[in-house]
Amino acid sequence: MTRSNFTAVAEFTFEGFSIFGWQHRLILFVVFLALYLLTLASNVIILTVIHLNRQLHTPMYFFLSVLSISETCYTVAIIPRMLASLLSPQQAISAPECATQLFFYLTFGVNNCFLLTAMGYDRYVAICNPLRYSVIMGKKTCIQLASGSWSIGLSTAIIQVSSVFSLPFCDANIISHFFCDIRPLMKLACADTTIKELITLLISLCVLVLPMVLIFISYVLIVTTILKMASAEGRKKAFATCASHLTVVIVHYGCTSFIYLKPKSQNSLQDRLISVTYTVITPLLNPVVYSLRNKEVKEAFLRALGRKLLS
């Protein structure tokens, strides 16, 4: 069955973690399920605490709320099918479902990149220009930055999904991955993918390198400002406000850059294991790091918990 501009393959099959034995897959299933549930619970707690505590209605926590929503949607698009493939190797997915999964994965993944950039800009303004912080980071600016992140994610997803699924897929349909990703899909195409790979590389440079450069510039200015502070306590407090964001940025961009900016790799298992980091671990890292390292969030959570117990 041939479809113009889509695919001749009716469905794809995930190779997933079928290389592992049943016992190892069962262990991975339990571990990933626990991390997934913990991620969902952590993000719900973060959103609830920020919503209920008016002291946390600031630009920093606004972006954290949006990031929590985006990370939750991101994990929902990937992890449930990954868990299913651990219990049932050679998990099949129809071509339209595969395109849909890739679309949401890219939308929320790219959105997360630019949200982290917006959070870096927020920290820059807070530390380098504190007197004008409330003016620069007004409600309108925050909404515009968040909307811009979503728009870039949506646009990137549309371009990439259209590019990948305009390729012909003839016979090979086993995806050497646990979800529908760009490179594993392109490997299955029965046509020259050079131009498509160039498009993917250019887009990857835009959505990974550009935000990294902007965050790097922000932190150069932040560190320069902090080092000029006379008070040691002030320097310590300023560094503490940036530590959580910087930790998440390093893990997030480190893993995704390794996958999307490196040359073609023949070690698909290695790629899958690295992908686990930014699809399973990083979404959990965000709420955990921001909760454990943030005194305001911890105090707000304990107050909310105390009120709940008393009632």
C-alpha positions as CSV (number, residue, x, y, z in Angstrom):
1,M,0.0,0.0,0.0
2,T,1.7,3.2,-1.2
3,R,0.9,6.5,0.3
4,S,2.1,9.7,-1.4
5,N,4.4,11.8,0.8
6,F,4.0,9.4,3.8
7,T,5.1,5.8,3.9
8,A,4.5,2.4,2.4
9,V,5.1,0.7,5.7
10,A,1.8,0.3,7.7
11,E,3.6,-0.1,11.1
12,F,7.0,0.0,12.7
13,T,8.4,-2.3,15.4
14,F,10.5,-1.1,18.3
15,E,13.6,-3.2,19.0
16,G,13.7,-1.5,22.4
17,F,15.6,-3.5,25.0
18,S,14.9,-6.9,23.4
19,I,18.7,-7.6,23.5
20,F,18.3,-8.1,27.3
21,G,16.9,-11.2,28.8
22,W,13.4,-11.4,30.4
23,Q,14.7,-11.0,34.0
24,H,16.8,-7.9,33.1
25,R,13.8,-6.3,31.3
26,L,11.6,-7.0,34.3
27,I,14.1,-5.2,36.5
28,L,14.3,-2.3,34.1
29,F,10.5,-2.2,33.9
30,V,10.2,-1.9,37.7
31,V,12.9,0.8,37.9
32,F,11.6,2.9,35.0
33,L,8.0,2.6,36.3
34,A,9.0,3.8,39.7
35,L,11.0,6.7,38.2
36,Y,8.0,7.6,36.0
37,L,5.5,7.6,38.8
38,L,7.9,9.6,41.0
39,T,8.3,12.1,38.1
40,L,4.6,12.5,37.7
41,A,4.1,12.9,41.5
42,S,7.0,15.3,41.9
43,N,5.7,17.6,39.1
44,V,2.2,17.5,40.5
45,I,3.5,18.5,43.9
46,I,5.7,21.3,42.4
47,L,2.7,22.7,40.5
48,T,0.4,22.4,43.5
49,V,2.8,24.1,45.9
50,I,3.5,27.0,43.5
51,H,-0.2,27.4,42.8
52,L,-1.2,27.5,46.5
53,N,1.6,29.7,47.8
54,R,1.4,33.3,46.7
55,Q,5.0,34.0,47.7
56,L,6.0,31.7,44.9
57,H,4.0,33.6,42.2
58,T,7.2,35.1,40.7
59,P,8.8,34.8,37.2
60,M,11.2,32.1,38.4
61,Y,8.4,29.8,39.6
62,F,6.2,30.7,36.7
63,F,8.8,29.2,34.4
64,L,9.3,26.2,36.7
65,S,5.6,25.6,36.6
66,V,5.5,25.7,32.8
67,L,8.6,23.4,32.7
68,S,6.9,20.9,35.0
69,I,3.8,20.8,32.7
70,S,6.0,20.4,29.6
71,E,8.2,17.7,31.3
72,T,5.1,15.8,32.3
73,C,3.7,15.8,28.8
74,Y,7.1,14.9,27.4
75,T,7.3,11.8,29.6
76,V,3.7,10.8,28.8
77,A,4.6,10.8,25.1
78,I,7.5,8.4,25.6
79,I,7.6,6.3,28.8
80,P,4.3,4.4,28.7
81,R,5.2,2.8,25.3
82,M,8.7,2.2,26.5
83,L,7.4,0.3,29.6
84,A,5.1,-1.7,27.3
85,S,8.0,-2.7,25.1
86,L,9.9,-4.0,28.1
87,L,7.1,-6.4,28.9
88,S,6.4,-7.2,25.3
89,P,9.5,-7.2,23.0
90,Q,9.0,-6.2,19.4
91,Q,6.3,-3.8,20.3
92,A,4.5,-2.5,17.2
93,I,3.3,1.0,16.5
94,S,1.4,2.2,13.4
95,A,3.0,4.8,11.1
96,P,0.5,7.6,12.1
97,E,1.0,6.8,15.8
98,C,4.8,6.9,15.3
99,A,4.5,10.3,13.6
100,T,2.3,11.5,16.5
101,Q,4.8,10.3,19.1
102,L,7.7,12.0,17.3
103,F,5.6,15.2,17.0
104,F,4.9,15.5,20.7
105,Y,8.4,14.3,21.7
106,L,10.0,17.1,19.6
107,T,7.4,19.8,20.6
108,F,7.9,19.3,24.3
109,G,11.7,18.5,24.0
110,V,12.5,21.7,22.1
111,N,10.1,23.7,24.3
112,N,12.1,22.5,27.4
113,C,15.3,23.7,25.8
114,F,14.0,27.2,25.3
115,L,12.3,27.3,28.7
116,L,15.6,26.6,30.3
117,T,17.1,29.5,28.3
118,A,14.3,31.8,29.6
119,M,15.0,30.6,33.1
120,G,18.7,31.5,32.6
121,Y,17.7,35.0,31.4
122,D,15.5,35.3,34.4
123,R,18.4,34.5,36.7
124,Y,20.6,37.0,34.8
125,V,18.1,39.8,35.3
126,A,17.6,39.0,39.0
127,I,21.3,39.1,39.8
128,C,22.7,41.6,37.3
129,N,19.8,44.1,37.3
130,P,17.9,43.5,40.5
131,L,16.5,47.0,40.8
132,R,14.7,46.7,37.5
133,Y,13.8,43.0,37.8
134,S,10.1,43.4,38.4
135,V,9.9,45.8,35.5
136,I,11.9,43.7,33.0
137,M,10.4,40.4,34.1
138,G,6.8,41.5,34.1
139,K,3.8,39.2,33.6
140,K,3.6,40.1,29.9
141,T,7.3,39.3,29.3
142,C,7.1,36.0,31.1
143,I,4.0,34.9,29.0
144,Q,5.8,36.0,25.8
145,L,8.9,34.0,26.7
146,A,6.9,30.9,27.5
147,S,4.7,31.3,24.4
148,G,7.8,31.8,22.3
149,S,9.2,28.5,23.6
150,W,6.0,26.6,22.8
151,S,5.9,28.2,19.4
152,I,9.5,27.2,18.5
153,G,8.8,23.7,19.8
154,L,5.7,23.4,17.7
155,S,7.3,24.8,14.6
156,T,10.3,22.5,14.9
157,A,8.1,19.4,15.4
158,I,6.0,20.2,12.3
159,I,9.2,20.7,10.1
160,Q,10.9,17.6,11.4
161,V,7.9,15.3,11.2
162,S,7.1,16.5,7.7
163,S,10.7,16.0,6.7
164,V,11.0,12.5,8.1
165,F,7.7,11.1,7.0
166,S,8.0,12.4,3.5
167,L,10.7,9.8,3.0
168,P,9.7,6.4,1.5
169,F,9.8,3.4,3.9
170,C,9.6,0.2,1.9
171,D,10.5,-3.0,3.7
172,A,12.6,-2.4,6.8
173,N,10.4,-1.5,9.7
174,I,12.3,-2.4,12.9
175,I,13.3,0.8,14.8
176,S,16.5,0.4,16.7
177,H,15.2,2.4,19.6
178,F,12.4,2.4,22.2
179,F,10.5,5.3,20.7
180,C,10.1,7.0,17.4
181,D,13.1,9.3,17.0
182,I,14.5,11.0,13.9
183,R,17.8,9.2,13.3
184,P,16.5,5.6,13.8
185,L,13.6,6.3,11.5
186,M,15.9,7.8,8.8
187,K,18.0,4.6,8.9
188,L,14.9,2.7,7.7
189,A,14.2,4.9,4.6
190,C,14.8,3.4,1.2
191,A,16.0,6.7,-0.3
192,D,18.9,9.1,0.0
193,T,18.6,10.9,3.4
194,T,21.5,13.3,3.0
195,I,19.4,16.4,2.7
196,K,17.1,15.3,5.5
197,E,20.0,14.7,7.7
198,L,21.4,18.1,6.9
199,I,18.1,19.7,7.8
200,T,18.1,17.8,11.1
201,L,21.6,18.9,11.9
202,L,20.8,22.5,11.2
203,I,17.7,22.4,13.3
204,S,19.6,20.6,16.1
205,L,22.2,23.4,16.0
206,C,19.5,26.0,16.3
207,V,17.6,24.3,19.2
208,L,20.6,23.1,21.1
209,V,23.7,25.2,20.4
210,L,21.9,28.6,20.3
211,P,20.2,28.1,23.7
212,M,23.5,26.8,25.2
213,V,25.3,29.9,23.9
214,L,22.7,32.2,25.4
215,I,22.8,30.4,28.7
216,F,26.6,30.5,28.7
217,I,26.6,34.3,28.1
218,S,24.0,34.7,30.9
219,Y,26.2,32.8,33.3
220,V,29.4,34.6,32.3
221,L,27.6,37.9,33.2
222,I,26.1,36.4,36.3
223,V,29.4,35.1,37.6
224,T,31.1,38.4,36.8
225,T,28.5,40.3,38.8
226,I,28.6,37.8,41.7
227,L,32.4,38.1,42.0
228,K,32.1,41.9,42.3
229,M,29.8,41.5,45.4
230,A,31.4,42.7,48.6
231,S,29.4,40.4,50.9
232,A,30.4,36.7,51.1
233,E,26.9,35.9,52.2
234,G,25.5,37.7,49.2
235,R,27.8,35.8,46.8
236,K,26.7,32.5,48.4
237,K,23.0,33.3,48.1
238,A,23.4,34.4,44.5
239,F,25.2,31.2,43.5
240,A,22.6,29.1,45.4
241,T,19.8,30.7,43.3
242,C,21.6,29.5,40.1
243,A,22.8,26.1,41.2
244,S,19.6,24.2,40.6
245,H,19.1,25.7,37.1
246,L,22.7,25.1,36.1
247,T,22.6,21.4,37.3
248,V,19.5,20.7,35.1
249,V,21.0,22.6,32.1
250,I,24.3,20.6,32.2
251,V,22.5,17.2,32.3
252,H,19.8,18.1,29.8
253,Y,22.1,19.7,27.1
254,G,25.0,17.3,27.7
255,C,22.9,14.2,26.9
256,T,20.8,15.6,24.0
257,S,23.9,17.2,22.4
258,F,25.7,13.9,22.5
259,I,22.9,12.2,20.6
260,Y,21.9,14.9,18.0
261,L,25.2,16.7,17.3
262,K,27.6,13.7,17.0
263,P,28.3,11.9,13.7
264,K,26.4,8.8,12.8
265,S,26.7,6.1,15.3
266,Q,26.6,2.3,14.7
267,N,26.2,1.7,18.5
268,S,22.4,1.9,18.7
269,L,22.4,0.3,22.2
270,Q,24.7,3.0,23.5
271,D,22.4,5.7,22.0
272,R,19.4,4.0,23.6
273,L,21.0,4.0,27.0
274,I,22.0,7.7,26.7
275,S,18.4,8.5,25.6
276,V,17.1,6.9,28.8
277,T,18.9,9.8,30.6
278,Y,17.0,12.6,29.0
279,T,13.7,10.8,28.6
280,V,13.5,9.2,32.1
281,I,16.0,10.7,34.5
282,T,16.2,14.4,33.4
283,P,12.4,14.9,33.8
284,L,12.7,13.6,37.4
285,L,15.8,15.7,38.0
286,N,14.0,19.0,37.4
287,P,11.5,18.8,40.3
288,V,13.8,17.0,42.6
289,V,16.7,19.4,42.2
290,Y,14.5,22.5,42.4
291,S,12.8,21.0,45.5
292,L,15.8,19.8,47.4
293,R,18.0,22.8,46.6
294,N,15.3,25.5,47.0
295,K,14.6,26.7,50.5
296,E,11.4,28.5,49.5
297,V,9.8,25.5,47.8
298,K,10.7,23.2,50.8
299,E,9.2,25.7,53.3
300,A,6.1,26.1,51.2
301,F,5.6,22.4,50.8
302,L,6.1,21.8,54.6
303,R,3.5,24.5,55.3
304,A,1.0,23.0,52.9
305,L,1.6,19.6,54.4
306,G,1.2,20.9,57.9
307,R,-2.1,22.6,57.0
308,K,-3.3,19.3,55.4
309,L,-2.4,17.3,58.5
310,L,-4.0,19.8,60.9
311,S,-7.2,19.8,58.9
